[in-house]
Amino acid sequence: RRQRLALALRALDGRVEGNSYRAIAEVLFGAKRIPERAWKTHDLRNRTIRLVKNGFALMRGGYRELLRQARRKK
């Protein structure tokens, strides 16, 4: 979970700076994993978009959920 949150924040930074999803994915996952063609249907594109959305949610206040303690079951 920690790694996914870190990726979401890095993706958010890239998007806020005006980078494309493809450029963000190249930085996060490596340029070799990004196909020359079929980018629109590639799973890393979808993953990158989800990471950016999660990053924006964290920026809008979702990070507070991370600070709340989990309730213990009795």
C-alpha positions as CSV (number, residue, x, y, z in Angstrom):
1,R,0.0,0.0,0.0
2,R,2.9,2.3,0.8
3,Q,4.4,1.9,-2.6
4,R,1.1,2.5,-4.3
5,L,0.7,5.8,-2.4
6,A,4.2,6.9,-3.3
7,L,3.5,6.2,-7.0
8,A,0.2,8.1,-6.8
9,L,2.0,11.1,-5.4
10,R,4.7,11.0,-8.0
11,A,2.1,10.6,-10.7
12,L,0.2,13.6,-9.3
13,D,3.4,15.7,-9.3
14,G,4.0,14.8,-13.0
15,R,0.4,15.6,-14.0
16,V,0.4,18.9,-12.1
17,E,3.6,19.9,-14.0
18,G,1.7,19.3,-17.2
19,N,3.2,16.0,-18.3
20,S,1.2,13.5,-20.4
21,Y,0.1,10.1,-19.0
22,R,2.6,8.5,-21.3
23,A,5.5,10.6,-19.9
24,I,4.4,9.9,-16.4
25,A,4.3,6.1,-17.1
26,E,7.7,6.2,-18.7
27,V,9.2,7.7,-15.5
28,L,7.2,5.4,-13.1
29,F,7.5,2.1,-14.9
30,G,10.4,2.6,-17.3
31,A,10.4,3.5,-21.0
32,K,11.1,0.0,-22.1
33,R,7.8,-1.3,-20.7
34,I,5.8,1.3,-22.7
35,P,4.8,0.0,-26.1
36,E,5.4,2.2,-29.2
37,R,1.9,1.3,-30.4
38,A,-1.3,0.3,-28.7
39,W,-0.7,2.8,-25.8
40,K,-4.4,3.7,-25.7
41,T,-5.3,0.1,-24.7
42,H,-2.2,-0.8,-22.6
43,D,-2.7,-1.7,-19.0
44,L,0.0,0.6,-17.8
45,R,-1.9,3.6,-19.3
46,N,-5.0,2.6,-17.2
47,R,-2.8,2.1,-14.1
48,T,-1.2,5.5,-14.6
49,I,-4.6,7.2,-15.0
50,R,-5.8,5.6,-11.8
51,L,-2.6,6.6,-9.9
52,V,-3.2,10.3,-11.0
53,K,-6.8,10.1,-9.9
54,N,-5.8,8.7,-6.5
55,G,-3.1,11.4,-6.2
56,F,-5.7,14.1,-6.8
57,A,-8.0,12.5,-4.2
58,L,-5.2,12.5,-1.7
59,M,-4.5,16.2,-2.5
60,R,-8.1,17.1,-2.0
61,G,-8.0,15.8,1.6
62,G,-8.0,12.1,1.2
63,Y,-4.6,11.9,3.0
64,R,-6.5,12.5,6.3
65,E,-7.9,9.0,6.0
66,L,-4.3,7.7,6.3
67,L,-3.9,9.5,9.6
68,R,-7.0,8.0,11.2
69,Q,-6.3,5.0,13.4
70,A,-8.0,1.8,12.4
71,R,-10.6,0.7,14.8
72,R,-9.8,-2.5,16.6
73,K,-12.3,-5.3,16.5
74,K,-13.2,-6.7,19.9
